[in-house]
Amino acid sequence: MTASPDAHPVVVQPDTGRHLLRLALFGDLDYDSGEEILHLVRQALGAHKEAHELVLDCRELRLVDSMGLSVLLQVHRDASEGGRRCHLEAVGPSLERLLRITGTFDHLTAPGPASASPSTSRSQAACDTRHSGA
């Protein structure tokens, strides 16, 4: 995380796993920055098509308003529709409070399976089969 938060609100973090895309979010995620951050996250997802999981590191987020929450929900939806798992990590106290008040904490922080879609991987299908007892 060597980039300045003001210069880059979304930074791709190096990771050893080829199928994991980890993005660090910096600064404020609000009405003024929401569209830009959503665009940058979508750009990163497009550039890392091999990733099966998206992790958003929120430790450097200062403020998240209702527009920011909308962006986080849209990112989660985009990832799920693409057959990817998505969750937030390092959620600070104010973001956690917002997520709990809105009933979205478990939805956005649990690293659960991606939504079923035509692009869901065979490994996900195998996992589902093991859990169903088939």
OpenMM code with the backbone's topology and positions (N, CA, C; nanometers):
from openmm import Vec3, app, unit

residues = "MET THR ALA SER PRO ASP ALA HIS PRO VAL VAL VAL GLN PRO ASP THR GLY ARG HIS LEU LEU ARG LEU ALA LEU PHE GLY ASP LEU ASP TYR ASP SER GLY GLU GLU ILE LEU HIS LEU VAL ARG GLN ALA LEU GLY ALA HIS LYS GLU ALA HIS GLU LEU VAL LEU ASP CYS ARG GLU LEU ARG LEU VAL ASP SER MET GLY LEU SER VAL LEU LEU GLN VAL HIS ARG ASP ALA SER GLU GLY GLY ARG ARG CYS HIS LEU GLU ALA VAL GLY PRO SER LEU GLU ARG LEU LEU ARG ILE THR GLY THR PHE ASP HIS LEU THR ALA PRO GLY PRO ALA SER ALA SER PRO SER THR SER ARG SER GLN ALA ALA CYS ASP THR ARG HIS SER GLY ALA".split()
positions = [
    Vec3(0.0840, -0.1178, 0.0000),
    Vec3(0.0000, 0.0000, 0.0000),
    Vec3(0.0885, 0.1242, 0.0000),
    Vec3(0.1601, 0.1419, -0.1053),
    Vec3(0.2503, 0.2554, -0.1129),
    Vec3(0.1863, 0.3750, -0.1800),
    Vec3(0.0705, 0.3571, -0.2395),
    Vec3(0.0059, 0.4672, -0.3099),
    Vec3(-0.0602, 0.5621, -0.2120),
    Vec3(-0.0644, 0.6877, -0.2503),
    Vec3(-0.1306, 0.7887, -0.1693),
    Vec3(-0.2815, 0.7716, -0.1794),
    Vec3(-0.3539, 0.7750, -0.0673),
    Vec3(-0.4980, 0.7614, -0.0714),
    Vec3(-0.5647, 0.8662, -0.1607),
    Vec3(-0.5103, 0.9878, -0.1631),
    Vec3(-0.5712, 1.0929, -0.2439),
    Vec3(-0.5482, 1.0707, -0.3926),
    Vec3(-0.4377, 1.0058, -0.4272),
    Vec3(-0.4052, 0.9841, -0.5675),
    Vec3(-0.4804, 0.8650, -0.6261),
    Vec3(-0.5004, 0.7603, -0.5478),
    Vec3(-0.5621, 0.6380, -0.5979),
    Vec3(-0.6611, 0.5833, -0.4945),
    Vec3(-0.7913, 0.6020, -0.5156),
    Vec3(-0.8874, 0.5518, -0.4170),
    Vec3(-0.9029, 0.4003, -0.4185),
    Vec3(-0.8558, 0.3333, -0.5266),
    Vec3(-0.8611, 0.1878, -0.5353),
    Vec3(-0.7243, 0.1400, -0.5817),
    Vec3(-0.6623, 0.0518, -0.5039),
    Vec3(-0.5303, 0.0001, -0.5374),
    Vec3(-0.5355, -0.1519, -0.5366),
    Vec3(-0.4881, -0.2129, -0.6465),
    Vec3(-0.4780, -0.3582, -0.6524),
    Vec3(-0.3613, -0.3991, -0.5642),
    Vec3(-0.3893, -0.4860, -0.4675),
    Vec3(-0.2848, -0.5325, -0.3770),
    Vec3(-0.2255, -0.6616, -0.4311),
    Vec3(-0.0942, -0.6757, -0.4236),
    Vec3(-0.0327, -0.7998, -0.4705),
    Vec3(-0.0798, -0.9173, -0.3862),
    Vec3(-0.0999, -1.0291, -0.4513),
    Vec3(-0.1431, -1.1490, -0.3812),
    Vec3(-0.0800, -1.2689, -0.4488),
    Vec3(-0.0489, -1.3699, -0.3712),
    Vec3(0.0150, -1.4872, -0.4278),
    Vec3(-0.0835, -1.5760, -0.5021),
    Vec3(-0.2105, -1.5659, -0.4700),
    Vec3(-0.3103, -1.6497, -0.5354),
    Vec3(-0.3602, -1.5889, -0.6649),
    Vec3(-0.3502, -1.6623, -0.7713),
    Vec3(-0.3913, -1.6137, -0.9026),
    Vec3(-0.5416, -1.5912, -0.9115),
    Vec3(-0.6166, -1.6639, -0.8326),
    Vec3(-0.7620, -1.6566, -0.8421),
    Vec3(-0.8244, -1.5625, -0.7404),
    Vec3(-0.7412, -1.4834, -0.6736),
    Vec3(-0.7892, -1.3877, -0.5748),
    Vec3(-0.7506, -1.2470, -0.6183),
    Vec3(-0.8490, -1.1601, -0.6241),
    Vec3(-0.8246, -1.0186, -0.6532),
    Vec3(-0.8513, -0.9416, -0.5244),
    Vec3(-0.7478, -0.8775, -0.4726),
    Vec3(-0.7593, -0.8009, -0.3485),
    Vec3(-0.7412, -0.6535, -0.3818),
    Vec3(-0.8423, -0.5739, -0.3477),
    Vec3(-0.8381, -0.4303, -0.3736),
    Vec3(-0.8441, -0.3551, -0.2420),
    Vec3(-0.7553, -0.2587, -0.2256),
    Vec3(-0.7572, -0.1712, -0.1082),
    Vec3(-0.8326, -0.0443, -0.1451),
    Vec3(-0.9285, -0.0059, -0.0610),
    Vec3(-1.0055, 0.1167, -0.0815),
    Vec3(-0.9528, 0.2237, 0.0127),
    Vec3(-0.9318, 0.3435, -0.0406),
    Vec3(-0.8746, 0.4536, 0.0368),
    Vec3(-0.9686, 0.5738, 0.0390),
    Vec3(-0.9609, 0.6506, 0.1474),
    Vec3(-1.0307, 0.7778, 0.1544),
    Vec3(-1.1778, 0.7629, 0.1852),
    Vec3(-1.2568, 0.8480, 0.1224),
    Vec3(-1.4013, 0.8496, 0.1440),
    Vec3(-1.4715, 0.7753, 0.0306),
    Vec3(-1.5728, 0.6996, 0.0665),
    Vec3(-1.6586, 0.6333, -0.0315),
    Vec3(-1.7955, 0.6962, -0.0122),
    Vec3(-1.8208, 0.8007, -0.0919),
    Vec3(-1.9412, 0.8810, -0.0712),
    Vec3(-1.9975, 0.9279, -0.2046),
    Vec3(-2.0905, 1.0205, -0.1978),
    Vec3(-2.1560, 1.0725, -0.3168),
    Vec3(-2.0548, 1.1260, -0.4184),
    Vec3(-1.9523, 1.1934, -0.3698),
    Vec3(-1.8545, 1.2548, -0.4596),
    Vec3(-1.7609, 1.1535, -0.5251),
    Vec3(-1.7288, 1.0454, -0.4568),
    Vec3(-1.6301, 0.9501, -0.5085),
    Vec3(-1.6887, 0.8176, -0.5553),
    Vec3(-1.8156, 0.7934, -0.5259),
    Vec3(-1.8773, 0.6627, -0.5509),
    Vec3(-1.8677, 0.6141, -0.6943),
    Vec3(-1.9034, 0.6986, -0.7898),
    Vec3(-1.9010, 0.6555, -0.9307),
    Vec3(-1.7591, 0.6223, -0.9760),
    Vec3(-1.6630, 0.7033, -0.9353),
    Vec3(-1.5240, 0.6782, -0.9739),
    Vec3(-1.4745, 0.5461, -0.9154),
    Vec3(-1.5052, 0.5223, -0.7891),
    Vec3(-1.4597, 0.3994, -0.7247),
    Vec3(-1.5272, 0.2782, -0.7871),
    Vec3(-1.6554, 0.2874, -0.8154),
    Vec3(-1.7249, 0.1775, -0.8819),
    Vec3(-1.6606, 0.1492, -1.0177),
    Vec3(-1.6303, 0.2534, -1.0925),
    Vec3(-1.5655, 0.2374, -1.2232),
    Vec3(-1.4292, 0.1700, -1.2086),
    Vec3(-1.3495, 0.2121, -1.1110),
    Vec3(-1.2164, 0.1558, -1.0907),
    Vec3(-1.2223, 0.0088, -1.0486),
    Vec3(-1.3180, -0.0254, -0.9634),
    Vec3(-1.3327, -0.1653, -0.9213),
    Vec3(-1.3757, -0.2501, -1.0407),
    Vec3(-1.4704, -0.2007, -1.1190),
    Vec3(-1.5132, -0.2751, -1.2387),
    Vec3(-1.3982, -0.2926, -1.3369),
    Vec3(-1.3152, -0.1907, -1.3497),
    Vec3(-1.1978, -0.1987, -1.4362),
    Vec3(-1.1031, -0.3083, -1.3873),
    Vec3(-1.0794, -0.3128, -1.2577),
    Vec3(-0.9920, -0.4152, -1.2001),
    Vec3(-1.0500, -0.5544, -1.2207),
    Vec3(-1.1811, -0.5686, -1.2024),
    Vec3(-1.2452, -0.6984, -1.2257),
    Vec3(-1.2279, -0.7412, -1.3713),
    Vec3(-1.2439, -0.6474, -1.4635),
    Vec3(-1.2276, -0.6773, -1.6053),
    Vec3(-1.0849, -0.7162, -1.6405),
    Vec3(-0.9889, -0.6582, -1.5727),
    Vec3(-0.8475, -0.6865, -1.5996),
    Vec3(-0.8003, -0.8161, -1.5333),
    Vec3(-0.8788, -0.8694, -1.4400),
    Vec3(-0.8421, -0.9913, -1.3673),
    Vec3(-0.9535, -1.0940, -1.3818),
    Vec3(-0.9830, -1.1311, -1.5031),
    Vec3(-1.0935, -1.2236, -1.5310),
    Vec3(-1.0735, -1.3611, -1.4682),
    Vec3(-0.9459, -1.3983, -1.4409),
    Vec3(-0.9181, -1.5295, -1.3826),
    Vec3(-0.9539, -1.5362, -1.2343),
    Vec3(-0.9782, -1.4224, -1.1719),
    Vec3(-1.0070, -1.4192, -1.0279),
    Vec3(-1.1454, -1.4765, -0.9988),
    Vec3(-1.1494, -1.5660, -0.9013),
    Vec3(-1.2764, -1.6252, -0.8575),
    Vec3(-1.3283, -1.5587, -0.7315),
    Vec3(-1.2420, -1.4766, -0.6704),
    Vec3(-1.2798, -1.4113, -0.5451),
    Vec3(-1.2295, -1.2674, -0.5448),
    Vec3(-1.3151, -1.1782, -0.4966),
    Vec3(-1.2816, -1.0371, -0.4816),
    Vec3(-1.2876, -1.0026, -0.3337),
    Vec3(-1.1774, -0.9488, -0.2832),
    Vec3(-1.1717, -0.9034, -0.1443),
    Vec3(-1.1472, -0.7530, -0.1457),
    Vec3(-1.2342, -0.6798, -0.0782),
    Vec3(-1.2184, -0.5351, -0.0657),
    Vec3(-1.1653, -0.5046, 0.0740),
    Vec3(-1.0433, -0.4553, 0.0792),
    Vec3(-0.9797, -0.4203, 0.2049),
    Vec3(-1.0224, -0.2777, 0.2406),
    Vec3(-1.0971, -0.2640, 0.3488),
    Vec3(-1.1583, -0.1356, 0.3860),
    Vec3(-1.0853, -0.0637, 0.4988),
    Vec3(-0.9681, -0.1103, 0.5380),
    Vec3(-0.8990, -0.0523, 0.6544),
    Vec3(-0.8657, 0.0949, 0.6372),
    Vec3(-0.8489, 0.1424, 0.5127),
    Vec3(-0.8125, 0.2817, 0.4892),
    Vec3(-0.9311, 0.3701, 0.4500),
    Vec3(-1.0520, 0.3144, 0.4546),
    Vec3(-1.1698, 0.3972, 0.4276),
    Vec3(-1.1957, 0.4868, 0.5472),
    Vec3(-1.2194, 0.6147, 0.5199),
    Vec3(-1.2468, 0.7095, 0.6284),
    Vec3(-1.3958, 0.7269, 0.6506),
    Vec3(-1.4698, 0.7439, 0.5440),
    Vec3(-1.6126, 0.7730, 0.5525),
    Vec3(-1.6859, 0.6942, 0.4461),
    Vec3(-1.7983, 0.6357, 0.4838),
    Vec3(-1.8855, 0.5691, 0.3875),
    Vec3(-2.0270, 0.6185, 0.4153),
    Vec3(-2.0882, 0.6830, 0.3146),
    Vec3(-2.2258, 0.7297, 0.3306),
    Vec3(-2.3193, 0.6357, 0.2554),
    Vec3(-2.4454, 0.6754, 0.2387),
    Vec3(-2.5431, 0.5882, 0.1733),
    Vec3(-2.5043, 0.5584, 0.0284),
    Vec3(-2.4442, 0.6539, -0.0408),
    Vec3(-2.3972, 0.6288, -0.1768),
    Vec3(-2.2831, 0.5281, -0.1750),
    Vec3(-2.1954, 0.5386, -0.0770),
    Vec3(-2.0865, 0.4431, -0.0632),
    Vec3(-2.1378, 0.3029, -0.0370),
    Vec3(-2.2391, 0.2911, 0.0479),
    Vec3(-2.3010, 0.1613, 0.0733),
    Vec3(-2.3608, 0.1060, -0.0556),
    Vec3(-2.4250, 0.1917, -0.1321),
    Vec3(-2.4810, 0.1502, -0.2606),
    Vec3(-2.3720, 0.0966, -0.3530),
    Vec3(-2.2561, 0.1615, -0.3540),
    Vec3(-2.1431, 0.1166, -0.4365),
    Vec3(-2.0961, -0.0209, -0.3896),
    Vec3(-2.0820, -0.0407, -0.2595),
    Vec3(-2.0382, -0.1702, -0.2075),
    Vec3(-2.1369, -0.2805, -0.2447),
    Vec3(-2.2652, -0.2511, -0.2359),
    Vec3(-2.3669, -0.3491, -0.2743),
    Vec3(-2.3613, -0.3785, -0.4242),
    Vec3(-2.3371, -0.2752, -0.5061),
    Vec3(-2.3287, -0.2947, -0.6509),
    Vec3(-2.2054, -0.3773, -0.6870),
    Vec3(-2.0929, -0.3514, -0.6220),
    Vec3(-1.9717, -0.4295, -0.6463),
    Vec3(-1.9975, -0.5759, -0.6113),
    Vec3(-2.0611, -0.5991, -0.4978),
    Vec3(-2.0934, -0.7360, -0.4559),
    Vec3(-2.1838, -0.8018, -0.5600),
    Vec3(-2.2831, -0.7299, -0.6072),
    Vec3(-2.3759, -0.7817, -0.7087),
    Vec3(-2.3009, -0.8127, -0.8383),
    Vec3(-2.2167, -0.7212, -0.8830),
    Vec3(-2.1390, -0.7427, -1.0064),
    Vec3(-2.0522, -0.8681, -0.9945),
    Vec3(-1.9834, -0.8813, -0.8820),
    Vec3(-1.8962, -0.9970, -0.8618),
    Vec3(-1.9776, -1.1259, -0.8611),
    Vec3(-2.0880, -1.1261, -0.7894),
    Vec3(-2.1718, -1.2458, -0.7805),
    Vec3(-2.2292, -1.2846, -0.9158),
    Vec3(-2.2727, -1.1862, -0.9917),
    Vec3(-2.3276, -1.2154, -1.1244),
    Vec3(-2.2203, -1.2705, -1.2177),
    Vec3(-2.0941, -1.2392, -1.1901),
    Vec3(-1.9832, -1.2928, -1.2675),
    Vec3(-1.9319, -1.4256, -1.2133),
    Vec3(-2.0017, -1.4821, -1.1146),
    Vec3(-1.9618, -1.6099, -1.0571),
    Vec3(-1.8481, -1.5996, -0.9577),
    Vec3(-1.8251, -1.4808, -0.9047),
    Vec3(-1.7157, -1.4599, -0.8096),
    Vec3(-1.7702, -1.4404, -0.6688),
    Vec3(-1.6911, -1.4859, -0.5709),
    Vec3(-1.7218, -1.4542, -0.4322),
    Vec3(-1.6688, -1.3142, -0.4057),
    Vec3(-1.7331, -1.2445, -0.3142),
    Vec3(-1.6913, -1.1078, -0.2818),
    Vec3(-1.7190, -1.0816, -0.1347),
    Vec3(-1.6220, -1.0208, -0.0674),
    Vec3(-1.6478, -0.9787, 0.0700),
    Vec3(-1.5525, -0.8669, 0.1107),
    Vec3(-1.5941, -0.7974, 0.2157),
    Vec3(-1.5155, -0.6882, 0.2725),
    Vec3(-1.4281, -0.7428, 0.3846),
    Vec3(-1.3084, -0.6868, 0.3964),
    Vec3(-1.2181, -0.7199, 0.5067),
    Vec3(-1.1760, -0.5917, 0.5762),
    Vec3(-1.1312, -0.6063, 0.7003),
    Vec3(-1.0790, -0.4943, 0.7795),
    Vec3(-1.1784, -0.3789, 0.7853),
    Vec3(-1.3011, -0.4125, 0.8186),
    Vec3(-1.4087, -0.3137, 0.8290),
    Vec3(-1.3913, -0.2373, 0.9598),
    Vec3(-1.3817, -0.1062, 0.9517),
    Vec3(-1.3666, -0.0223, 1.0700),
    Vec3(-1.4983, -0.0064, 1.1447),
    Vec3(-1.4929, 0.0522, 1.2638),
    Vec3(-1.6115, 0.0649, 1.3487),
    Vec3(-1.7272, 0.1424, 1.2851),
    Vec3(-1.6995, 0.2523, 1.2169),
    Vec3(-1.8102, 0.3308, 1.1599),
    Vec3(-1.8741, 0.2580, 1.0413),
    Vec3(-1.7931, 0.1924, 0.9593),
    Vec3(-1.8504, 0.1148, 0.8485),
    Vec3(-1.9271, -0.0046, 0.9037),
    Vec3(-1.8720, -0.0702, 1.0049),
    Vec3(-1.9435, -0.1826, 1.0645),
    Vec3(-2.0798, -0.1377, 1.1184),
    Vec3(-2.0830, -0.0236, 1.1822),
    Vec3(-2.2097, 0.0285, 1.2354),
    Vec3(-2.3107, 0.0521, 1.1231),
    Vec3(-2.2658, 0.1133, 1.0132),
    Vec3(-2.3532, 0.1367, 0.8982),
    Vec3(-2.4054, 0.0047, 0.8423),
    Vec3(-2.3179, -0.0930, 0.8280),
    Vec3(-2.3582, -0.2229, 0.7730),
    Vec3(-2.4561, -0.2946, 0.8655),
    Vec3(-2.4337, -0.2846, 0.9955),
    Vec3(-2.5254, -0.3512, 1.0900),
    Vec3(-2.6616, -0.2819, 1.0940),
    Vec3(-2.6621, -0.1493, 1.0938),
    Vec3(-2.7885, -0.0748, 1.0951),
    Vec3(-2.8722, -0.1063, 0.9716),
    Vec3(-2.8051, -0.1226, 0.8584),
    Vec3(-2.8769, -0.1472, 0.7324),
    Vec3(-2.9005, -0.2953, 0.7063),
    Vec3(-2.8522, -0.3817, 0.7956),
    Vec3(-2.8738, -0.5252, 0.7791),
    Vec3(-2.7898, -0.5873, 0.6681),
    Vec3(-2.6794, -0.5228, 0.6321),
    Vec3(-2.5970, -0.5731, 0.5218),
    Vec3(-2.4617, -0.6278, 0.5685),
    Vec3(-2.4356, -0.6278, 0.6986),
    Vec3(-2.3051, -0.6701, 0.7491),
    Vec3(-2.2714, -0.8128, 0.7059),
    Vec3(-2.3579, -0.9083, 0.7366),
    Vec3(-2.3301, -1.0481, 0.7024),
    Vec3(-2.3216, -1.0669, 0.5508),
    Vec3(-2.4084, -1.0003, 0.4791),
    Vec3(-2.4107, -1.0124, 0.3322),
    Vec3(-2.2787, -0.9673, 0.2703),
    Vec3(-2.2210, -0.8588, 0.3208),
    Vec3(-2.1011, -0.8019, 0.2595),
    Vec3(-1.9701, -0.8512, 0.3205),
    Vec3(-1.9737, -0.9081, 0.4391),
    Vec3(-1.8483, -0.9482, 0.5025),
    Vec3(-1.8253, -1.0986, 0.5043),
    Vec3(-1.9279, -1.1765, 0.4819),
    Vec3(-1.9118, -1.3221, 0.4833),
    Vec3(-1.8532, -1.3695, 0.3505),
    Vec3(-1.7399, -1.4402, 0.3545),
    Vec3(-1.6803, -1.4884, 0.2300),
    Vec3(-1.7504, -1.6147, 0.1804),
    Vec3(-1.8787, -1.6039, 0.1571),
    Vec3(-1.9580, -1.7181, 0.1140),
    Vec3(-1.9496, -1.7431, -0.0343),
    Vec3(-2.0255, -1.8426, -0.0825),
    Vec3(-2.0225, -1.8775, -0.2244),
    Vec3(-2.0849, -1.7689, -0.3099),
    Vec3(-2.0425, -1.7626, -0.4342),
    Vec3(-2.0997, -1.6694, -0.5306),
    Vec3(-2.2386, -1.7169, -0.5681),
    Vec3(-2.3197, -1.6257, -0.6179),
    Vec3(-2.4531, -1.6605, -0.6644),
    Vec3(-2.4434, -1.7543, -0.7835),
    Vec3(-2.5426, -1.8397, -0.7967),
    Vec3(-2.5453, -1.9304, -0.9110),
    Vec3(-2.5606, -1.8501, -1.0392),
    Vec3(-2.4782, -1.8821, -1.1359),
    Vec3(-2.4854, -1.8162, -1.2651),
    Vec3(-2.4264, -1.9100, -1.3685),
    Vec3(-2.4483, -1.8839, -1.4961),
    Vec3(-2.3934, -1.9714, -1.5982),
    Vec3(-2.2417, -1.9830, -1.5908),
    Vec3(-2.1739, -1.8834, -1.5362),
    Vec3(-2.0277, -1.8871, -1.5325),
    Vec3(-1.9730, -1.9440, -1.4015),
    Vec3(-2.0606, -1.9992, -1.3156),
    Vec3(-2.0137, -2.0572, -1.1905),
    Vec3(-1.9188, -2.1717, -1.2211),
    Vec3(-1.8083, -2.1765, -1.1500),
    Vec3(-1.7052, -2.2762, -1.1792),
    Vec3(-1.7474, -2.4160, -1.1377),
    Vec3(-1.6808, -2.5174, -1.1958),
    Vec3(-1.7067, -2.6562, -1.1600),
    Vec3(-1.6711, -2.6824, -1.0150),
    Vec3(-1.5671, -2.6175, -0.9649),
    Vec3(-1.5285, -2.6396, -0.8253),
    Vec3(-1.6380, -2.5914, -0.7309),
    Vec3(-1.7051, -2.4825, -0.7663),
    Vec3(-1.8163, -2.4342, -0.6838),
    Vec3(-1.9300, -2.5351, -0.6879),
    Vec3(-1.9581, -2.5906, -0.8042),
    Vec3(-2.0642, -2.6901, -0.8164),
    Vec3(-2.0295, -2.8135, -0.7343),
    Vec3(-1.9021, -2.8544, -0.7359),
    Vec3(-1.8592, -2.9689, -0.6569),
    Vec3(-1.8751, -2.9403, -0.5087),
    Vec3(-1.8430, -2.8192, -0.4674),
    Vec3(-1.8588, -2.7794, -0.3274),
    Vec3(-2.0052, -2.7865, -0.2876),
    Vec3(-2.0943, -2.7365, -0.3737),
    Vec3(-2.2365, -2.7406, -0.3454),
    Vec3(-2.2853, -2.8841, -0.3314),
    Vec3(-2.2336, -2.9744, -0.4157),
    Vec3(-2.2732, -3.1147, -0.4119),
    Vec3(-2.2293, -3.1791, -0.2815),
    Vec3(-2.1049, -3.1485, -0.2379),
    Vec3(-2.0555, -3.2054, -0.1118),
    Vec3(-2.1420, -3.1610, 0.0054),
    Vec3(-2.1823, -3.0347, 0.0058),
    Vec3(-2.2618, -2.9837, 0.1177),
    Vec3(-2.4036, -3.0351, 0.1164),
    Vec3(-2.4554, -3.0738, 0.0006),
    Vec3(-2.5929, -3.1226, -0.0053),
    Vec3(-2.6001, -3.2724, 0.0242),
    Vec3(-2.4829, -3.3369, 0.0352),
    Vec3(-2.4812, -3.4801, 0.0671),
    Vec3(-2.4953, -3.5677, -0.0545),
    Vec3(-2.4943, -3.5122, -0.1739),
    Vec3(-2.5096, -3.5925, -0.2968),
    Vec3(-2.3818, -3.6637, -0.3307),
] * unit.nanometer
topology = app.Topology()
chain = topology.addChain("A")
for resn in residues:
    res = topology.addResidue(resn, chain)
    for name in ("N", "CA", "C"):
        topology.addAtom(name, app.Element.getBySymbol(name[0]), res)
